[in-house]
Amino acid sequence: MRAPFQVLVFPYQLTSDGPKFLIGKRSDNGIWQAISGGGEGAESALDAAKRELKEEAGLVGSQWQPLDAMCMLPKIYYAGHENWRDHPFVVPEYSFSVQVSAEPQLSNEHTELVWCSFQQASERLKFDSNRVALWEANERLNGMHG
């Protein structure tokens, strides 16, 4: 059963031109966003993030970083929300960044997966929660490697 939370994952690679972030264009609505999805059963947010990264992009990452950026989303956006009695209105969205070394494999959830600079990704991403999490991921990486 779907768990009452959402995860965002920003895979990145460190390049000589700075970090590059992987974002995807959803196949159902054409929106650009981070790798994302909901928890399943009793899995943790981190376990859900790892599963979504594997399912949506065929990637396994290292250096997982939970981000402080999070938001609350209307539960009615998600199938199965009728069962979430402890969450009458909204559910949390947790964010992560993760370093990857392989190239992504396209799944049926996206029509495109592209590596972007922070600026390119910021311009394409539709949702504020994605842009805030991306900003934090970029700031953390620039602080570590800047």
Kinemage of the C-alpha trace (Angstrom):
@kinemage 1
@onewidth
@group {chain A} dominant
@subgroup {mainchain}
@vectorlist {calphas} color= white
{ca met a 1} P 0.000 0.000 0.000
{ca arg a 2} L 1.202 3.492 -0.778
{ca ala a 3} L 2.588 5.276 2.262
{ca pro a 4} L 1.516 8.843 3.134
{ca phe a 5} L 4.654 10.654 1.985
{ca gln a 6} L 6.423 11.702 -1.190
{ca val a 7} L 10.160 11.798 -2.004
{ca leu a 8} L 12.225 13.927 -4.386
{ca val a 9} L 15.659 12.755 -5.529
{ca phe a 10} L 18.244 14.909 -7.283
{ca pro a 11} L 20.971 12.664 -8.697
{ca tyr a 12} L 24.145 14.584 -9.484
{ca gln a 13} L 27.562 14.174 -11.047
{ca leu a 14} L 30.517 16.422 -10.275
{ca thr a 15} L 32.110 17.800 -13.439
{ca ser a 16} L 34.832 20.335 -14.189
{ca asp a 17} L 31.990 22.790 -14.955
{ca gly a 18} L 30.357 22.194 -11.570
{ca pro a 19} L 27.618 19.811 -10.498
{ca lys a 20} L 25.180 18.477 -13.077
{ca phe a 21} L 21.729 17.388 -11.901
{ca leu a 22} L 19.482 14.784 -13.498
{ca ile a 23} L 15.875 15.809 -14.094
{ca gly a 24} L 13.113 14.089 -16.028
{ca lys a 25} L 10.225 15.073 -18.269
{ca arg a 26} L 7.200 13.112 -17.112
{ca ser a 27} L 5.488 10.975 -19.738
{ca asp a 28} L 1.971 11.587 -18.362
{ca asn a 29} L 1.930 15.394 -18.268
{ca gly a 30} L 5.175 16.688 -19.820
{ca ile a 31} L 6.317 18.393 -16.598
{ca trp a 32} L 10.020 18.565 -15.734
{ca gln a 33} L 10.796 17.428 -12.207
{ca ala a 34} L 13.182 15.555 -9.960
{ca ile a 35} L 13.007 11.789 -9.671
{ca ser a 36} L 10.010 11.402 -7.382
{ca gly a 37} L 7.477 9.030 -5.965
{ca gly a 38} L 5.736 7.785 -2.888
{ca gly a 39} L 6.710 5.441 -0.145
{ca glu a 40} L 5.418 1.895 -0.160
{ca gly a 41} L 4.316 -0.023 2.918
{ca ala a 42} L 6.545 0.619 5.930
{ca glu a 43} L 9.670 1.712 4.011
{ca ser a 44} L 11.569 4.780 5.189
{ca ala a 45} L 11.831 7.948 3.118
{ca leu a 46} L 15.453 7.065 2.268
{ca asp a 47} L 14.488 3.533 1.184
{ca ala a 48} L 11.712 4.999 -0.980
{ca ala a 49} L 14.197 7.446 -2.529
{ca lys a 50} L 16.635 4.619 -3.336
{ca arg a 51} L 13.848 2.530 -4.884
{ca glu a 52} L 12.520 5.427 -6.969
{ca leu a 53} L 16.012 6.206 -8.283
{ca lys a 54} L 16.415 2.571 -9.375
{ca glu a 55} L 12.892 2.311 -10.845
{ca glu a 56} L 12.844 5.625 -12.711
{ca ala a 57} L 16.454 5.917 -13.867
{ca gly a 58} L 18.090 2.516 -13.324
{ca leu a 59} L 20.631 4.145 -11.006
{ca val a 60} L 22.193 3.292 -7.658
{ca gly a 61} L 23.797 6.188 -5.830
{ca ser a 62} L 26.334 6.902 -3.137
{ca gln a 63} L 26.754 9.862 -0.791
{ca trp a 64} L 23.042 10.118 -0.047
{ca gln a 65} L 22.248 13.492 1.515
{ca pro a 66} L 18.887 14.125 3.173
{ca leu a 67} L 18.015 17.743 2.443
{ca asp a 68} L 16.373 20.147 4.859
{ca ala a 69} L 14.015 21.263 2.079
{ca met a 70} L 10.596 19.745 2.439
{ca cys a 71} L 7.016 20.729 1.852
{ca met a 72} L 3.508 19.506 2.489
{ca leu a 73} L 1.306 18.477 -0.422
{ca pro a 74} L -2.469 17.933 -0.628
{ca lys a 75} L -3.097 14.244 -0.032
{ca ile a 76} L -5.782 14.174 -2.736
{ca tyr a 77} L -2.980 14.229 -5.343
{ca tyr a 78} L -2.247 10.560 -4.575
{ca ala a 79} L -4.091 7.305 -5.136
{ca gly a 80} L -5.004 5.513 -1.939
{ca his a 81} L -5.157 8.699 0.119
{ca glu a 82} L -8.535 7.672 1.554
{ca asn a 83} L -6.668 5.222 3.833
{ca trp a 84} L -4.382 7.857 5.376
{ca arg a 85} L -6.429 8.587 8.501
{ca asp a 86} L -3.503 10.193 10.358
{ca his a 87} L -3.008 12.690 7.517
{ca pro a 88} L -6.376 14.378 7.054
{ca phe a 89} L -5.210 17.022 4.563
{ca val a 90} L -1.537 17.019 3.605
{ca val a 91} L 1.451 14.666 3.383
{ca pro a 92} L 5.169 15.470 3.613
{ca glu a 93} L 7.562 15.519 0.670
{ca tyr a 94} L 11.147 14.658 1.673
{ca ser a 95} L 14.117 15.592 -0.512
{ca phe a 96} L 17.492 13.974 -1.152
{ca ser a 97} L 20.552 14.488 -3.315
{ca val a 98} L 22.775 11.599 -4.325
{ca gln a 99} L 25.939 11.165 -6.342
{ca val a 100} L 25.747 8.738 -9.260
{ca ser a 101} L 28.402 7.606 -11.693
{ca ala a 102} L 26.432 5.664 -14.326
{ca glu a 103} L 24.222 7.037 -17.053
{ca pro a 104} L 20.463 6.819 -16.478
{ca gln a 105} L 18.182 4.355 -18.215
{ca leu a 106} L 14.853 5.783 -19.373
{ca ser a 107} L 11.755 4.221 -17.786
{ca asn a 108} L 8.140 4.530 -18.879
{ca glu a 109} L 7.666 7.362 -16.342
{ca his a 110} L 9.684 9.847 -18.415
{ca thr a 111} L 10.093 10.777 -22.056
{ca glu a 112} L 13.484 12.378 -21.335
{ca leu a 113} L 16.135 12.327 -18.615
{ca val a 114} L 18.744 15.073 -18.957
{ca trp a 115} L 21.809 16.318 -17.081
{ca cys a 116} L 21.542 20.033 -16.385
{ca ser a 117} L 23.492 22.730 -14.640
{ca phe a 118} L 21.793 24.241 -11.609
{ca gln a 119} L 20.575 27.159 -13.733
{ca gln a 120} L 19.264 24.963 -16.560
{ca ala a 121} L 17.438 22.685 -14.118
{ca ser a 122} L 15.979 25.649 -12.191
{ca glu a 123} L 14.542 27.070 -15.401
{ca arg a 124} L 12.918 23.776 -16.417
{ca leu a 125} L 11.507 22.590 -13.095
{ca lys a 126} L 7.811 23.376 -12.674
{ca phe a 127} L 7.297 23.002 -8.935
{ca asp a 128} L 8.660 25.350 -6.283
{ca ser a 129} L 9.425 22.420 -3.969
{ca asn a 130} L 11.728 20.982 -6.647
{ca arg a 131} L 13.514 24.308 -7.156
{ca val a 132} L 14.035 24.817 -3.404
{ca ala a 133} L 15.463 21.306 -2.939
{ca leu a 134} L 17.679 21.755 -6.002
{ca trp a 135} L 18.950 25.068 -4.644
{ca glu a 136} L 19.857 23.432 -1.336
{ca ala a 137} L 21.576 20.495 -3.058
{ca asn a 138} L 23.595 22.891 -5.210
{ca glu a 139} L 24.550 25.058 -2.221
{ca arg a 140} L 25.689 22.003 -0.256
{ca leu a 141} L 27.800 20.783 -3.181
{ca asn a 142} L 29.328 24.205 -3.790
{ca gly a 143} L 30.147 24.470 -0.104
{ca met a 144} L 31.862 21.081 -0.200
{ca his a 145} L 33.626 21.487 -3.526
{ca gly a 146} L 33.669 25.255 -4.133
